[in-house]
Amino acid sequence: MKSRLFSSRHFSYGHLAGALIAGLALRLFFILHFPFYAGDTKFYEELARNWFYHGVYGLFVNGQLLPVDMRMPGYPAFLAAIYRIFGDSRMAVMLMQAAVDLGTCVLAAVIASILAVRLLPASQSKLVGNCALWIAALCPFTADYSAAILTEVIATFLTTLTILVLVVVFSDPSVNVPVSELSNKALFARAGWWLLGGALVGVTTLVRPEAPLLLLAAGIALVLRWRRRPDWPNLTLAGLSMAVGLLLLLAPWAARNAITLGRIQFLAPRYAESYGDFIPRGFFAWTQTWMVRFSDSYLVPWKLGNEPILVESLPASAFDSDSERAKAAELLARYNNDLKMPPALDREFAALAAQRTARHPFRTYVSIPLERAWITWFTPRMELLPYSAGISPVNKKDPDGEAGVAVTIGYIFLNLILLGFAIAGIWKARGHPAWLFLILFFLIRTAAVTQLQTVEPRYVIECFPVLLAFAGLSLGYMLSLFFMQQAGLDVRAELLEGIAGHPSGEPFQGS
C-alpha cells in the first residue's frame, strides 16, 4: 500500500502557509486573552511534576507520594516532556498545544482530499483540501482548546491521525483482495497497516481512555463490509492485527499497574477514582433521568462533595410530582448537612432513579440521551470563554453582558453553519469506502458521551477535525462546480471524466 499522505495533491503549499499563519494567530489570541484551567488541570500538572521531579506517577496523599492510576499517563507525559525542555511553564504547554493543533488541521485537510477522490477530478480535490485546511485552522471551537491545560488537543490530534490511517486503508482497493491470494510480503504489509491502526488507537488511549471506541467503529464497518463467508479471513486478519496493536501499546501501562498497584488495569477508572473509593452511582443514575443541560453540571454533579445542592436550582423536569420533589428535597437536605454522600443515602437516590425509570423508561433510555446528544452538538461551544452563553436577558450590571450575548449569537450561527456544511459533505461522500466507518465513529462516540454523569460538549471535540473535513468537502465541491461553470466547461462531463481517472479509490492503489 503506497501513498504520499502529505503532498501537493491534497492542498497547495501557498494555502498551507497562509492557513497555518492565520491559525496560529487565532490560537495565540485565545492563549493570551482566554487561558483556561479546569478542575482536571491540577491533577494532570501534579502527576506530570511528580513523575518528572520524583520519578513517581502519583499524587501526594497526607504528605506521602503514592502511585495512582486515576488518569491515563499520556497527557502527563506530554506535560513532563515540556517541563524537561522548557521548564515548568503553562505558556510553553499552550504554545506546544497550538503547534499540535495546527498539525491536526493539516490532517483534516488530507482526510477531506481523500474523501473527494471519487467525487471530483484530481485537480479539484486539492481545492477541497485547501477549503478544509482554512476551515479547520480558523475554527474557534477547536482553536480555543490550545489555551486549555486539558487532554483535548493531544487526544484530537492522535484521534485524527488514527482516522487518517484507517481511511487510507479502507480506501485502498487492494484491501479487498482475499488473504489466500496474497504473497507473504503483501500479507505482512496488509497486517502491518491494520496493526498500525490498532497501535495508534493504543497511543490515543494512553491519553483518553475512551479511544478504543474508534476500533469499535472500524470493527462494525468491517463486519458489515466483509459479512460473507469468503471475506472472513480478511476480517479475521484485520481484527486480530488491530487488537494486537492496541494491546501492545497498552501492555506497559497494564504491567506498571500490576507491578506497582497489584492489579492489571488497562484503562483509567471511569470516574477517575482511586482504588476503593466509593462512587455515588445511585446519585448519578438519578441525574441521568433528567439532566440534559451543560449548565446543570455546575449546579449538581460538580458540586457533589464540595457545595450544597439546592432543590430550587433543579429544573422542573427533575420531578414527576410534588411528592417526588419533596422526596428529592429531603434527600438533598440530608446531603447538605455535611456535604457527604454515604452509601445509604446513595441507595435512596438509586431507588428514586429506578422509580422514575420504571414510570418512563422511554424517557431515561431514549429521550434523555437524544436531548443530551442534541445539546452536545448544538451548543454555542463557549465553555472555555468567560461568558454565560445566554442571549437574554442582558444583565446591565455585568460589563461583559452585552459582549456575552454577541459572542453567544455569533457562536450559535457559526456552529449551525459548520454543521450544515458538514452534513452536506457527509451526504456527498456517502459512496466512499471509509464513509460508514466515519459515520459510525460519530454515532458511537456521541452515544457514549450521553451516558456520562455530566453533559460536556468538549467530549465530541475529537470528532471535529473529521466534521470540518466534511465541511471542507462540501464547500470545495460547490466552489469546484462554480469555477468550472465560470470557465464554460460541461460540469457533468468534467466530473465523469475526472472521476473515471480515479478507479476504486486511487490514488491509494495497492502495490
N, C-alpha and C positions, 0 to 999 in steps of 0.2 A: 504494500500500500504506500504509494509515493505521493507526497504532496508538499508544496511550499505553503505553509499556513499563512505566513506573513509576507506578502509580496504586493507588487503594484497591481495585480489582478483584483485585489479586494478593495483598495482605496488608493487615491493619488497621494503622493508624499507631500504635495503642497497643502492639501486639505488636512493631512495628518499633522503637519507642523502647526497650522493655524488653529485647528480644533484643540490640540494639546495646550497651546499657549492660552487660549481663551478658557479652557477648562481649568488650567492651573490658577488663572486669575480668579475664577469663581470660587475655587476651593480655598485660596488664600483669604478671600473676603470672609468666608464662613469661619476660618481659623482665627482671624484677627478680631472679628466682631461677635461671633456666636460660638465660642468654645463651649463644649458640653461635657459635663461629668455626671454620670448616673450613680445609683447605689452600687451597681456592679463594678464601677471603675476602681474603687478602693480595693476590692478583692483581687482583681487582676494585677493591680500595681503592687500590692503586698506580696502576692505569690511570685511575681517577677523579681522583686527586690530580694526576697528571702532565698530564691533559687540562685540569683546572681551573687549576692554577697555572702550567703551562708551555705550554699550548696544543698539546700533542702527545699523541695517543692512542698511548702506547707505554710501554716499560719501560726501566729503566736496565740496560745490559749493559756490564760493565767500565768503569763510570763514565760511559758515554755514553748519552744518551736516544735510543732507537731506536723508530720506529713499528712496530707489530705488528698482526697480525690474529688472534691466538690466541683471543680471546674476542669475541663479538658485542658491539656498543657500547651496547646498550640499558640494561643494568643499571649499568655505569659512568656513563652519562649521568644516570641516576636519582640515583646517589650524588653526582655532581658538582653537580647541581641542589640537593641538600640542603646540601652544603658551602657553596654560594654563599649560601643563605638563612640557615642555622642555624650555620654553621661546621663544622669537621671533627669531628663528634660521632657516635659509634656509637649513642648513646642516641637522638639525633634520627632516625637512619636507622630504628631499630627501631620508634619511635613512628609514623613515617610508614608503615612497613610494616603496623603494626597497623590504621591507618586504611584502607589499601588493602584489607587482608584482610577487613575488615568490609564494604567495598563488594562484595567477592566473595560474601559471604553473601547480600546483597540480590539479586545477580544469580542465585544459585542458587534463591532463593525465587521469582523471576519465572519461571525455567525450569520449576520444579515446577508452578506455577499454570497455565502454558501446557499442560503435559503432561496436566493434569487436565481440560481443556476438554471433551474427548469422553468423559470418564469420569464426571463429576459435574455436577450443576447449577451454575450460575454462583455461587449463594450459598454452595455448598460448596467451590468451587475456591479461595476465599480461605482456608479452613481449611487446605488443602494448602499454600498459600504460607506461612501462619503456622508450620506444623509444620516445613517445610523451613528457614525462617528461624532458628528456635530450634536445630534440629539442627546447622545449619552454624555458627551463632555459638558453640555450646558444644562443637564437635568439637575435641578436643585435638590430633588428628593433623594438622590444618591450622593451628590457632591457634599451636602452638609454633614454626612457621616464621617468625612475626613477630619472634622473638628471634634469628633466624639471618641473618647477613650473607651471603645467598645469593640466587640468582635466583628461587627458588620462588614467593614471594609475588607478585611483579610478573608473572611468567610465568603463574601460575594465574589472576590477575585478568584479564589480557588474553585468555587462552585461554577463560575463561568468558564474557567479553563477546563474543568472536567466535562462540562456540557459541550464545549467546542470539540474536544477529542471524541466524545461519543457521537456527536453529529457527523463528524468526519467518517467514523466507522460505519454508522447507519447509512451514510450517503454512498459509500463505495459499493458498486455493483458486484465486485468480486466476493463480497462477504456472503453472498447467497450461493456461491459455488459449494456443492456438497463436500464435506470433510473428506470423504473417501476418494475424491478426485484431486486432492491437493498433494503436492510434493511435500517432503518433510520440511524443506525450507519455508514453503508457503504456509504450512500448518503452524510452524513455530511463530512465523510473522503474525498470522492472524491471532493466535493465542496471546501474543505479546501486546497487541493493540487492546484486546479486552482486558488483559492483565493491567495495562497502564491505566485504563479507565477505572478499574477497581482500586488501584493504588492511589489514584488522585482522590477518589472518594474517601479513602482512608486518611490521606493528609487533611482533607477538609473536615473529616470527623474529629480530628485532633484539635480543631478549632471550635466547631459546633457539633454537638452530639447527634443532631437530627439529620446530618448529611447523608446517611445511608438511605434516606427516602429517595435520593437520586437513583440508586440501584434498584429500588422497588419499581420506580417508573420505567427504567430501562428493561427490567425483567418482564414486567407485564407487556410492554411493547413487543419484546422479542417472542414471548409466548404466543401472542396474537399473530405475529408475523410468521412464526415457524410452528404453527399448531399441527401441521400434517406430519405423519409418522416419518416420511423420508427426511424431513428437516430436523428431526430430534437430535441427531449428532451435532449439528450446528448449534442448536440451543444448549446442549449439554456443555460443549466447549466454551461458549460464551459465558454461561452461568458459572461454571467452575472457575474459569480464569478470573472473572471479576471478583468472585468470592475469595479466591486465594490472594488477589491483590489487596483487597480490603483487610483481610486478616493479617497479612504480612506487615502492614503499616501499623495496625493496632496492637500487634503482639507485644512489642516492647512496653507499651503503656500497661497492658494487662499483666505482663510479667513484673513490672515495677510494683503494681498494686498487690500482686500475690506475695512478693518478697517483703515489701515494706509494711503493708497493711494486713496481710494474712488472708486476702480474698481476691479472687480473679474478677476484675472489673474492667470491661472493655469500654464502657461509656460512663460519663459522669451521671450521677443520680438525677432523676427527673426534676426534683425540687432543689437541687444544689445543696442538699443537706449533708451533714456529717453522719457517719455510720451510727445508727442507733437513735438518731434524733426523731422525735415524734412529729409527724406531719398531719395537720388537721384536714385530712381528706374529706371528712364529712362536711366541714365548713365549705371547702372548695366545691363539693358536689352541690351544695345549696346555691352558691353563687352562679354555678353553671346552669341553673334552671331559670335565671332571669337576667344575668349581666351580659349586655351586648355593647356597651359604650366604652371607649378608651378612658374617658374621664372617670368612670366608675372604678377603675383600677386604683386611682389615687384615693377614692373615698372608702374603699372596703379592703381588698386583699393587701394592698401595700401599707395599710395602717396596722395590720394584724401584728400584735406583739409590741407595738410602739405607741399607738394613739388610740383614744376611744373611737368607736364606730357608732355613729348616731343613726337611729332608725329613721329620723327625719330626712337624712341625706339620701335615703334609698328611693329609687323610682317606684311608682305605683305598680309596675309590673312584677315587683318582688313579692307581692301578696295577692292571693286569690280571694281573700275575705278579711273582714275586720278581726275575726278570731285568729286568723293566721298572722296578721300584722301584730296583734297583741302577743302572740307566742314568740315571734321573731324579736320583738322589743324586749321581752323578758329574758331571752337567751343573750341578746347583746348587752343588756344591763348587767348580767352576771359576768360577762367578759370584761365590761368596762370597769368593774370593781377593782381588778388587779391587772388588767391588760394581759391576761393569760387564757389560753385555750386548752384546758386539760382534756384528757380522753373522754371523760364522762360528758362534758359539755359538747365536745365534737360529735359524739354519738347522737346527741339530741338534734344537732344540725343535720346529721345524716338522715335521721328519721324524718325531719321536715322536708329534706330534699326528696326522699323516697315518696312521701305523700304527694308532693307537687308533681312528681313524675308519674305516679300512678293515676292522678287525675287527668293529666295532659301529657301523655308520652310523646305525642307528635311535637309538642312544643319543645320538650327537652332534647329530643333526638334529631329533629329536623329543622323546625323554625328558628330556634335559638342559634344553632350552628350556621344556618343560612344568613341570619341577620349579622352574626359576627363576621362571616366572610364578606358580606356587603360593606360593613363598616371598615374592615381591614383594607379593602381595595379602594373604596370611595371616600376615604378620609381626606381632609386637607393636607395631611402629612406635614404638620407643623410641630411635631412632638419635640424637636430639638431647638425650636425657636422660643424666645421669651414672650410669646403672645398667647392669649387664651383660646385662640381658634374659634372665636364666636363672631357672628355677624350682626347680632342685635341683642339687647340694646347697647349703645355705647356708654361706657362709664366715663362721665365727664371729669371725674377726679383722677382717672388713670391717664397719665401723659402718653402712654402707648396705646390707649384705647382705639383711637381712630386709625393708627398705623396697623394695629392688630386686625381690625376689620378689613382694611385694604389688602393686607397680605393674605388673610384668610380667603377673601373672594378671589384674589389672583391665583392662589394655590389650588382652590377648588376647580377653577376653569382650566388651569394648566393640567391638572390631573385628569380631568374629563377629556381634554384634547388628546393627551398622550394615550389614554386608554382607548379612545375612539380610533386613532391611527393604528394602535396595536391590534385591536380586534379586526380591523380591515386587513392588516398584514397577515394575521392568523388565517383569515379566510382565503387570502390569495395563495398562501403557502401550503394549503391543505393537501396537495398532491405530493409533497416532498417526503422522502423515505424517513426522515427524522421527525416529521410533524407530530405523529402520535406520541412519541417519547416526550417531546416538549410540552404538549398539552397535558399529558399525564403528570408531568413534573409540577405544573401549575396546580392541577386539581388535588394531587396528593398532598403537596405542601400546604395548600390552603385548608384542606380538611384537617390536617394535623394541627395547625395553629388554632383552629376553632375549639380544640379540646384542651387548651391550656387553661390555667387558673386565672389568667388575666387576658385582656384584649389589647394586644400590642401590634400596631401596623408594621413596626420595624421587622417583624419576623417574616415578611414577604419581600423584604428588600433584596434578598438573594435572587429573587425571580426577576428583578427589574432589568438587568442587562439584556436578558432574552426578550423581555417585553419591549425594551427600547429597540432591540434588533428588529422585531416585528414592525414596530412603528417606522423605523428607517426603511424597511422593505416596502411598506405601504406608500410612504412619501416618495421614495425613489422610483417606484413603479409609476406613480402619477406624473412625476417630472419627466420620466423617460417618454411616456406617451405624448406629453406636451411638446417636448423638444423634437420628437420625430414628426409630429403634426406640423410644427413650425418649419421644419425642413422640407415639407411637402412630400414626405415618404408615405407609402402604403403601410400603415401601422401593423395591420394584421399580417401582411406578407413578411414584414421585417421580423416580427415576433416569431412566426413559424419558422422562418429561415434561420434565425439566430438560435432558437432553442433546439432545432434539429442538429446543430453543431455540438450539442452537449448531450449525447445519448446516455441515459441511465445514470445521471449524476456526475458526469465529467465536470470539472477537471480532476476529480478524485478517483481516477481509474486504478484498478488493481494492476500489479506488475505482471 
